[in-house]
């Protein structure tokens, strides 16, 4: 077991700066900077290179493959290395990959190559923020995840405007170079200034499991299942299937929303506007969902949210007002699903292998969502209408809601007062968690299994 010989003095910190810093840094991540701006670049790139639009928009698929691989790698690193030591190199390499798009020749494979690395390195710009947040917050965990994602999501509405201005003034190649530079400068400044995980001690970036404090050893062990134990648990598969299938349905609906509503008689411009409604609703869902999930058990909120898109699908018809309300239901559900994943991992599988788990599950989700648009497209091409596909989507959502209900009570519920203690003395918070981990190990050794800790010992009668 490694021991860090030097420990910084205990002092009060304000973890909300981690929320703000992570959220703003996320505005220059892969989603806002690449996915949200790709449509702005399509016409300038096709005009200069002669590529078809399929080639240019296919850059997203290439980036998604790179990110799916990167998420697994970064997830493993998160359980071994300090958050900043992953975030800073990842953003620098991500920004460099974005800038490299500017110098690609008009040869399709060479044009697409930097996008693979955009996804690969971009994987390290997202989930480390989540680990930092869950390390500081237990009582308001879902809320801060939702707020951070909401701040980052706002970047998706700003970056297309920025990209358009850069293209208009400089051209598409210098625009990508400038976006890469902006990503590096903004993210690195904010990460160094504001973002780090609680009680994270390391030697040259590699995490240690103990530190010396006032002449005594303080354990930094976290409660939870190992990766192997988690993969054998029913909770892992209920979470992965329950939320993964929801993502397939919702992303499929999002991609096919405009042609579906155009087929049903809505004006094409109004149909396109529904995507804006979806985006805004998902941002509201992230914050609202976080607020609710911290107060109401996930097995209550989760199924309600998962079934909400059914209401949306049933009323997804003209006029525009009705369609917009229906899309809002779907978008809110999509936003809340984002909050649910990290929370369910920590509540049912614990924090010991959090990085491995969230990286693996996010990778599966990312690959899985590629099938949503494909399946809806096959359904339409086969039957000539989206109507025949809707019952299958509804059935899938009902199945997912049942899976979330079957999760049962939390295995690792929140410790009352944890957020306050973590802000006042992060090593005291570490001792609380290490005690839970130690008790869990003792019970496991005695009974030959790993039952979840009840974490019944409240720090304060009033939770933060």
Protein Blocks (a to p, Z undefined) as FASTA:
>chain_A
ZZdfbdcddddddfklmmmmmmmmmmmmmklmmmmmmmmmmmmmmmmnopafklmmmmmm
mmmmmmmmmmmmmmmmmmmpcfklmmmmmmmmmmmmmmmmmmpccbfklmmmmmmmmmmm
mmmmmmmmmmmmmmmpmklmmmmmmmmmmmmmmmmmmmmmmmmmmmmmnojklmmmmmmm
mmmmmmmmmmmmmgccehiaceehiacfbdceehiacdfbdcdddfklmmmpmklmmmmm
mmmmmmmmmmmmmmmmmmmmmmnopafklmmmmmmmmmmmmmmmmmmmmmmmmmpcfklm
mmmmmmmmmmmmmmmccdfklmmmmmmmmmmmmmmmmmmmmmmmmmmnojmlmmmmmmmm
mmmmmmmmmmmmmmmmmmmmmnopaklmmmmmmmmmmmmmmmmmmnopafbdcdehklmm
mmmommlmmmmmmmmmmmmmmmmmmnopacddfklacfbfbdZZ
